[in-house]
Amino acid sequence: MKKNAPIVLIVVGLMISIYFSSKENEESTNNLRFNNATKSIAKTKYKVNLDSILFAYKAIENKEEVSVFLDKLENYSKVLNQKYEASEKRKKEIAFEKENIQFMKSKAGKIKKLHPEWSKEDCEKLANNYIWKGMHIDMVKYSKGNPDDINISSKGFSSEYEYVWKDEGVSHFYTGKERVVVDYD
């Protein structure tokens, strides 16, 4: 029996060690859950007294009550986050609507109303009398009116179009079959 005594001591020591380490793991897991939930609540920027939540958490001694408290705290955190995200989304929508209303009142917005297929950026360029390679010939027509002359030249399997306006400034626009401006002078 004396030969087995060290083995019994080792087994008892391991059992005690396992008991305390599982208790520490449970405690650290609970603390982690608490910290994550309170950090999540703090991110919402709602006025919540986190000190009173911490006080209530530390006052609980029963394991089951701690678990129930943490479950409720995590659910509360999720609800607050959902409300916060919804309010932030609504703020962005309102800002976008205000910006869009202002845009639609501008010269570029009026162009966009007439030509919804054109991008907002293209409409802004047209409102500021810009011309650029890659614009559609219909945009040029919007700015300058109908051309005075259209010349078509064939090059192999493709055609090139020259649109001519008899006014000052840029008056010759060249497109391919897709009617996208590839050059101008």
WOHUBEL-V146625 format. One record per residue. N is the residue number from 1. RES is the residue in one letter. OMEGA is omega in degrees with one decimal (none if undefined). Layout:
N,RES,OMEGA + N,RES,OMEGA
This chain:
1,M,-179.7 + 2,K,179.6 + 3,K,-178.3 + 4,N,-176.5 + 5,A,178.7 + 6,P,179.5 + 7,I,178.6 + 8,V,178.9 + 9,L,179.0 + 10,I,-179.9 + 11,V,178.8 + 12,V,178.4 + 13,G,177.9 + 14,L,-179.8 + 15,M,178.2 + 16,I,179.2 + 17,S,178.8 + 18,I,-179.9 + 19,Y,-177.7 + 20,F,179.8 + 21,S,177.6 + 22,S,177.4 + 23,K,177.5 + 24,E,178.8 + 25,N,179.1 + 26,E,-179.9 + 27,E,-179.6 + 28,S,175.7 + 29,T,178.1 + 30,N,178.6 + 31,N,177.4 + 32,L,177.7 + 33,R,179.6 + 34,F,-178.9 + 35,N,179.5 + 36,N,-179.1 + 37,A,-178.3 + 38,T,175.2 + 39,K,179.2 + 40,S,177.5 + 41,I,-178.4 + 42,A,180.0 + 43,K,-177.5 + 44,T,179.2 + 45,K,173.1 + 46,Y,179.2 + 47,K,179.1 + 48,V,-179.2 + 49,N,-178.2 + 50,L,178.2 + 51,D,-179.9 + 52,S,176.0 + 53,I,178.0 + 54,L,179.3 + 55,F,179.3 + 56,A,-179.7 + 57,Y,-178.0 + 58,K,-178.1 + 59,A,-177.8 + 60,I,-178.9 + 61,E,-176.6 + 62,N,-178.0 + 63,K,-177.3 + 64,E,179.5 + 65,E,176.8 + 66,V,-179.5 + 67,S,178.9 + 68,V,179.2 + 69,F,-179.1 + 70,L,176.0 + 71,D,179.8 + 72,K,179.8 + 73,L,178.2 + 74,E,177.0 + 75,N,177.7 + 76,Y,178.2 + 77,S,179.0 + 78,K,-179.7 + 79,V,178.6 + 80,L,178.7 + 81,N,178.1 + 82,Q,178.3 + 83,K,-179.2 + 84,Y,179.3 + 85,E,178.3 + 86,A,-179.8 + 87,S,177.5 + 88,E,178.0 + 89,K,179.7 + 90,R,177.4 + 91,K,178.8 + 92,K,178.7 + 93,E,179.6 + 94,I,178.7 + 95,A,178.5 + 96,F,179.6 + 97,E,178.4 + 98,K,179.3 + 99,E,-179.0 + 100,N,177.9 + 101,I,178.3 + 102,Q,179.5 + 103,F,-175.9 + 104,M,176.5 + 105,K,-177.6 + 106,S,177.4 + 107,K,178.5 + 108,A,178.8 + 109,G,178.1 + 110,K,175.3 + 111,I,-179.2 + 112,K,177.6 + 113,K,-179.8 + 114,L,-176.0 + 115,H,-178.1 + 116,P,-179.8 + 117,E,179.3 + 118,W,-179.3 + 119,S,177.7 + 120,K,-179.4 + 121,E,178.4 + 122,D,178.6 + 123,C,177.3 + 124,E,177.1 + 125,K,179.8 + 126,L,179.0 + 127,A,179.4 + 128,N,176.0 + 129,N,175.3 + 130,Y,169.2 + 131,I,-177.0 + 132,W,173.3 + 133,K,-178.5 + 134,G,176.5 + 135,M,179.6 + 136,H,-178.5 + 137,I,176.6 + 138,D,176.2 + 139,M,177.2 + 140,V,178.9 + 141,K,177.8 + 142,Y,-177.4 + 143,S,-169.6 + 144,K,-174.0 + 145,G,-179.8 + 146,N,-179.2 + 147,P,176.7 + 148,D,-177.5 + 149,D,174.7 + 150,I,178.6 + 151,N,-179.8 + 152,I,175.0 + 153,S,-179.8 + 154,S,176.9 + 155,K,-179.8 + 156,G,-178.7 + 157,F,-177.1 + 158,S,178.1 + 159,S,175.8 + 160,E,-178.2 + 161,Y,174.5 + 162,E,177.5 + 163,Y,-173.5 + 164,V,172.0 + 165,W,-179.0 + 166,K,176.2 + 167,D,-179.6 + 168,E,178.9 + 169,G,-179.9 + 170,V,-175.7 + 171,S,179.1 + 172,H,178.6 + 173,F,-176.3 + 174,Y,179.3 + 175,T,170.6 + 176,G,-178.7 + 177,K,-177.6 + 178,E,178.3 + 179,R,175.6 + 180,V,-176.6 + 181,V,177.8 + 182,V,178.0 + 183,D,176.1 + 184,Y,173.3 + 185,D,none
